[in-house]
């Protein structure tokens, strides 16, 4: 089985309670369980993590770089301004898929239209709700994603 990290940034632990009109009613625990289930169905060993601490996310990305582990990343607010995140994503050699529950590029706040992750991602999925995570895992499980160069 291929190991995959599903990494989530700030406030995602509050899914289901935080602005459900934007982010949906699925809780974080439900999302994590779905990601593991989808992984099993796709032949992936999925490790789902969430943090409100930027340094923890950078450490996880550094470890993924060292172990050549594919990553599904919803960096939340850090997506839009963290150059430490940009640098951590730049060193990944296994595929990286950027995921957002909402569609930041269509949100009214101008700052949400910039992603420091996108230049390093093999694929960006936005606006698909929790199904975006399933799509990201399916992409990583596909034979084509392993050969994809970023």
BAFI-3210 file (N, C-alpha, C; in Angstrom, 3 decimals, decimal comma, padded with zeros to 6 digits):
// residues 150
n [1|2|3|4|5|6|7|8|9|10|11|12|13|14|15|16|17|18|19|20|21|22|23|24|25|26|27|28|29|30|31|32|33|34|35|36|37|38|39|40|41|42|43|44|45|46|47|48|49|50|51|52|53|54|55|56|57|58|59|60|61|62|63|64|65|66|67|68|69|70|71|72|73|74|75|76|77|78|79|80|81|82|83|84|85|86|87|88|89|90|91|92|93|94|95|96|97|98|99|100|101|102|103|104|105|106|107|108|109|110|111|112|113|114|115|116|117|118|119|120|121|122|123|124|125|126|127|128|129|130|131|132|133|134|135|136|137|138|139|140|141|142|143|144|145|146|147|148|149|150]
n.u [000,825|000,469|001,690|000,066|-000,072|-002,554|-002,929|-003,994|-004,659|-005,027|-007,974|-009,472|-010,068|-012,412|-014,447|-017,815|-018,820|-017,828|-018,713|-020,741|-022,202|-020,324|-018,259|-019,522|-021,314|-020,116|-018,160|-014,779|-013,740|-015,404|-014,642|-011,925|-012,239|-013,579|-011,572|-009,647|-011,157|-011,721|-009,104|-008,418|-010,149|-008,932|-006,453|-004,575|-002,643|-003,701|-002,869|-004,222|-004,017|-004,261|-003,543|-003,186|-000,887|001,674|004,374|004,262|002,945|004,856|006,953|005,781|005,561|008,283|009,112|007,617|008,875|011,419|010,777|009,638|006,833|003,547|001,286|-001,782|-002,996|-004,590|-004,075|-005,422|-005,818|-003,069|-002,373|-002,433|-000,398|001,928|005,258|007,035|005,583|005,412|008,146|008,492|006,738|007,976|010,133|009,113|009,043|007,431|004,055|001,980|-001,169|-003,280|-006,001|-009,159|-012,058|-013,994|-014,190|-011,575|-010,625|-012,872|-013,998|-015,058|-013,064|-010,111|-007,504|-007,676|-007,353|-004,811|-002,416|000,183|000,812|-000,032|001,939|003,523|001,971|000,692|-001,890|-004,759|-007,632|-010,662|-013,572|-015,198|-016,161|-016,116|-015,768|-013,668|-011,380|-011,618|-011,368|-008,733|-007,288|-007,927|-006,651|-003,978|-003,802|-003,992|-002,356|-001,165|-000,487|001,862|003,841|003,677|005,088|006,044]
n.v [-001,190|002,225|004,945|007,922|011,294|013,315|016,515|019,167|022,571|025,557|026,006|024,033|021,904|022,614|022,055|021,646|023,133|025,646|028,242|026,765|027,255|027,860|025,930|023,503|020,818|018,550|017,085|017,510|015,090|013,254|013,780|012,981|010,217|009,459|009,978|008,060|005,744|006,039|005,887|003,200|001,902|002,657|001,529|002,816|003,864|005,990|008,810|011,133|014,485|017,434|020,827|023,825|025,140|026,541|025,729|022,993|021,974|022,559|020,936|018,398|018,444|018,593|016,077|014,490|015,162|014,052|011,326|010,836|010,951|011,090|013,906|015,262|018,412|020,813|023,799|025,870|029,116|029,668|029,140|031,446|033,227|032,219|032,003|030,222|027,884|027,770|027,295|024,812|023,179|023,309|021,587|019,038|015,871|013,733|013,460|016,321|017,357|020,038|021,042|022,556|023,202|025,176|027,501|029,269|030,995|032,168|033,510|036,491|037,927|039,408|038,602|035,853|034,863|034,220|031,620|030,077|027,484|026,342|026,623|024,405|022,189|019,185|019,061|021,068|021,197|022,687|023,966|021,708|020,714|018,224|016,114|016,799|015,895|013,125|013,029|013,965|011,914|009,806|010,709|010,543|007,812|006,888|005,461|007,259|009,501|008,970|009,185|011,778|014,928|017,841]
n.w [000,000|-000,756|001,067|002,087|002,978|004,393|004,887|006,923|007,527|009,612|011,578|010,324|011,926|013,032|011,348|010,245|012,285|011,874|009,895|008,227|005,918|004,053|004,312|004,719|006,449|007,354|009,856|011,130|012,156|010,849|008,187|008,302|008,813|006,473|004,577|005,259|004,777|001,993|001,125|001,743|-000,038|-002,378|-002,254|-000,673|002,116|004,377|006,228|008,238|009,212|011,270|012,018|013,937|014,044|012,372|012,178|012,784|010,546|008,577|009,490|009,050|006,260|005,591|006,516|004,764|002,393|002,862|003,021|000,604|000,243|-001,014|-000,903|000,170|000,475|002,372|003,094|004,175|005,518|005,433|002,862|001,372|002,014|003,246|003,060|004,103|003,901|001,099|000,490|001,787|000,341|-002,126|-001,985|-002,133|-003,725|-004,378|-005,648|-005,036|-004,025|-004,017|-002,058|-001,574|000,265|-000,282|-003,037|-003,339|-005,334|-006,297|-004,247|-002,481|-001,121|-001,938|-001,164|-000,980|-003,492|-004,215|-004,245|-002,582|-002,712|-005,098|-007,273|-006,868|-006,929|-008,318|-008,999|-008,456|-006,527|-006,069|-004,424|-004,352|-002,037|000,571|-001,158|-002,753|-001,460|-001,808|-004,586|-004,816|-003,541|-005,271|-007,568|-006,721|-006,390|-008,943|-011,769|-013,477|-011,946|-010,560|-012,432|-013,087|-013,563|-011,778]
ca.u [000,000|001,169|001,385|-000,305|-000,419|-003,595|-002,578|-004,972|-004,190|-005,772|-009,430|-010,165|-010,551|-013,735|-015,417|-019,141|-019,241|-017,330|-019,300|-021,206|-022,684|-019,157|-017,422|-020,338|-021,692|-019,296|-017,182|-013,408|-013,594|-016,054|-013,766|-010,746|-012,667|-013,838|-010,290|-009,058|-011,992|-011,447|-007,760|-008,493|-010,789|-008,005|-005,169|-003,679|-002,592|-003,880|-002,640|-004,869|-003,558|-004,684|-002,858|-003,317|000,474|002,353|005,608|003,931|002,672|006,148|007,663|005,168|005,955|009,695|009,180|007,100|009,946|012,465|010,303|009,034|005,433|002,557|000,569|-002,984|-002,800|-005,485|-003,315|-006,344|-005,373|-001,645|-002,288|-002,432|000,677|003,052|006,420|007,603|004,817|005,878|009,453|008,326|006,120|008,931|011,087|008,445|009,272|006,233|002,975|001,259|-002,467|-003,851|-007,450|-009,917|-013,482|-014,650|-013,412|-010,952|-010,462|-014,158|-014,459|-014,976|-011,852|-009,028|-006,333|-007,878|-007,132|-003,407|-002,006|001,617|000,922|-000,340|003,085|004,189|000,972|000,397|-003,303|-005,500|-009,068|-011,326|-015,007|-015,874|-016,488|-015,293|-015,470|-012,356|-010,388|-011,731|-010,783|-007,281|-006,768|-008,055|-005,579|-002,713|-003,837|-003,950|-001,000|-000,603|000,020|003,223|004,763|003,445|006,151|005,505]
ca.v [000,000|003,495|005,888|009,269|012,221|014,311|017,545|020,238|023,723|026,173|026,081|022,905|021,061|023,123|021,761|021,297|024,197|026,918|028,700|025,616|027,708|027,882|024,738|022,311|020,346|017,391|017,427|017,110|013,655|012,547|013,925|012,124|008,822|009,260|009,916|006,737|004,775|006,185|005,369|001,731|001,517|002,971|000,875|003,783|003,970|007,430|009,398|012,447|015,329|018,836|021,655|025,276|025,633|026,499|024,952|021,563|021,653|022,582|019,708|017,262|018,529|018,223|014,620|013,945|015,326|013,079|009,963|010,833|010,591|011,977|014,746|016,049|019,548|021,953|024,663|026,884|030,512|029,739|029,046|032,744|034,150|031,629|031,664|028,995|026,821|027,744|026,630|023,405|022,485|023,290|020,484|017,743|015,212|012,939|014,381|017,142|017,819|021,115|020,901|023,551|022,893|026,241|027,906|030,540|031,880|032,813|034,178|037,950|038,501|039,386|037,880|034,417|034,504|033,841|030,386|029,787|026,033|025,978|026,416|023,126|021,123|018,483|019,290|021,838|020,916|023,649|024,122|020,409|020,259|017,096|015,221|017,167|015,005|011,836|013,236|014,071|010,569|009,032|011,169|009,968|006,352|006,559|005,156|008,433|010,512|008,632|009,648|013,216|015,811|019,148]
ca.w [000,000|-000,802|002,137|001,681|004,053|004,151|005,856|007,013|008,284|010,707|011,680|009,711|013,009|013,406|010,291|010,731|013,197|011,371|008,644|007,434|004,616|003,156|004,432|004,837|007,786|007,729|010,882|010,820|012,435|009,752|007,019|008,490|008,640|005,042|003,855|005,521|004,054|000,559|000,908|001,729|-001,303|-003,479|-002,017|-000,050|003,573|004,547|007,551|008,206|010,314|011,251|013,005|013,914|014,241|011,071|012,276|012,723|009,138|007,875|009,884|008,350|004,848|005,522|006,649|003,503|001,403|003,172|002,781|-000,734|000,478|-001,641|000,056|-000,101|001,370|002,506|003,997|004,694|005,385|005,096|001,405|000,723|002,385|003,968|002,231|004,673|003,251|-000,293|000,472|002,170|-000,797|-003,235|-001,841|-002,299|-005,006|-004,647|-006,027|-004,080|-004,503|-003,214|-001,950|-000,809|000,320|-001,044|-004,220|-002,975|-006,497|-006,570|-003,031|-002,657|-000,537|-002,929|-000,670|-001,163|-004,898|-004,369|-003,576|-002,620|-002,887|-006,494|-008,169|-006,584|-006,929|-009,569|-009,241|-007,452|-006,529|-005,198|-004,572|-004,442|-000,688|001,026|-002,283|-003,277|-000,860|-002,503|-005,909|-004,650|-003,272|-006,508|-008,444|-006,248|-006,585|-010,364|-012,265|-014,150|-011,031|-010,165|-013,481|-013,286|-013,067|-011,437]
c.u [000,867|000,726|001,076|-000,594|-001,530|-003,424|-003,543|-004,475|-005,211|-007,280|-010,165|-010,646|-011,949|-014,778|-016,732|-019,710|-018,877|-017,935|-019,767|-021,754|-021,552|-018,466|-018,200|-020,563|-020,932|-018,269|-015,779|-013,216|-014,241|-015,208|-012,558|-011,104|-012,951|-012,542|-009,612|-009,826|-011,730|-010,066|-007,740|-009,067|-009,861|-006,642|-004,124|-003,764|-002,576|-003,713|-003,159|-004,457|-004,087|-003,923|-003,223|-001,952|001,266|003,620|005,361|003,677|003,970|006,954|007,103|005,537|007,431|009,862|008,669|008,145|011,027|012,051|009,646|007,579|004,513|001,728|-000,685|-002,945|-003,930|-004,837|-004,147|-005,733|-003,892|-001,409|-001,958|-001,228|001,926|004,182|007,184|006,893|005,243|007,187|009,345|007,709|007,095|009,877|010,456|008,752|008,151|005,106|002,319|-000,052|-002,986|-005,374|-008,014|-011,387|-014,293|-013,801|-012,782|-010,836|-011,745|-014,719|-014,264|-013,698|-010,676|-007,831|-006,454|-007,573|-005,697|-003,140|-000,497|001,865|000,836|000,893|003,767|003,244|000,824|-001,040|-003,850|-006,979|-009,709|-012,828|-015,801|-016,294|-015,598|-014,967|-014,140|-011,241|-010,415|-011,093|-009,257|-006,659|-006,848|-006,963|-004,253|-002,659|-003,710|-002,518|-000,345|000,030|001,467|004,234|004,667|004,638|005,539|006,415]
c.v [001,249|004,375|007,246|010,074|013,143|015,346|018,720|021,332|024,289|026,204|024,910|021,891|021,465|022,888|021,278|022,338|025,566|027,202|027,546|026,019|027,787|026,523|023,441|021,893|019,097|017,830|016,986|015,612|012,815|012,613|012,999|010,659|008,520|009,151|008,571|005,674|004,834|005,638|003,854|001,256|001,709|002,298|001,809|003,681|005,462|007,822|010,837|013,235|016,756|019,580|023,118|025,942|025,456|025,648|023,455|021,145|021,615|021,336|018,491|017,268|018,175|016,709|013,940|014,065|014,270|011,652|009,786|010,336|011,573|012,694|015,331|017,170|020,562|022,845|025,800|028,281|030,628|029,673|030,388|033,622|033,508|031,229|030,475|027,778|026,664|026,956|025,150|022,599|022,342|022,097|019,107|017,166|014,247|013,918|015,061|017,563|018,852|020,985|022,055|023,192|023,903|026,515|029,262|031,520|032,634|033,547|035,684|038,580|038,322|038,552|036,375|033,951|034,076|032,548|030,215|028,288|025,663|025,793|025,055|021,932|020,497|018,738|020,145|021,537|021,907|023,658|022,835|019,891|019,093|016,132|015,574|016,301|013,636|011,933|013,301|012,706|009,690|009,420|010,526|008,457|005,959|006,316|006,364|009,409|010,233|009,154|011,150|014,022|017,185|020,219]
c.w [000,000|000,358|001,538|002,934|003,569|005,258|005,770|007,947|009,246|010,484|011,039|010,746|013,469|012,322|010,906|011,672|012,656|009,997|007,753|006,068|003,589|003,129|004,621|006,279|008,219|008,763|010,443|011,048|011,338|008,482|007,132|008,268|007,171|004,255|004,050|004,745|002,557|000,232|000,821|000,401|-002,497|-003,324|-001,422|001,467|003,894|006,008|007,484|009,441|010,136|012,330|012,824|014,069|012,950|011,106|012,212|011,281|008,334|008,218|009,160|006,874|004,663|005,615|005,377|002,400|001,618|002,835|001,413|-000,654|-000,237|-000,567|-000,586|000,926|001,250|003,548|004,568|004,513|005,004|003,592|000,773|001,047|002,975|003,019|002,803|004,076|001,798|-000,382|000,825|001,025|-001,961|-003,163|-002,033|-003,675|-005,368|-004,975|-004,828|-004,728|-003,511|-003,242|-001,132|-000,877|-000,479|-002,285|-003,924|-004,146|-006,837|-005,351|-003,179|-002,107|-001,502|-002,459|-000,880|-002,593|-005,185|-003,611|-003,725|-002,801|-004,371|-007,387|-007,998|-006,673|-008,308|-009,984|-008,120|-007,635|-005,567|-005,470|-004,670|-003,074|-000,292|-000,100|-002,938|-002,716|-001,538|-003,878|-005,834|-004,401|-004,512|-007,497|-008,030|-006,457|-008,050|-010,821|-012,916|-013,189|-010,619|-011,172|-013,715|-012,771|-012,810|-011,960]
res [x|x|x|x|x|x|x|x|x|x|x|x|x|x|x|x|x|x|x|x|x|x|x|x|x|x|x|x|x|x|x|x|x|x|x|x|x|x|x|x|x|x|x|x|x|x|x|x|x|x|x|x|x|x|x|x|x|x|x|x|x|x|x|x|x|x|x|x|x|x|x|x|x|x|x|x|x|x|x|x|x|x|x|x|x|x|x|x|x|x|x|x|x|x|x|x|x|x|x|x|x|x|x|x|x|x|x|x|x|x|x|x|x|x|x|x|x|x|x|x|x|x|x|x|x|x|x|x|x|x|x|x|x|x|x|x|x|x|x|x|x|x|x|x|x|x|x|x|x|x]
***
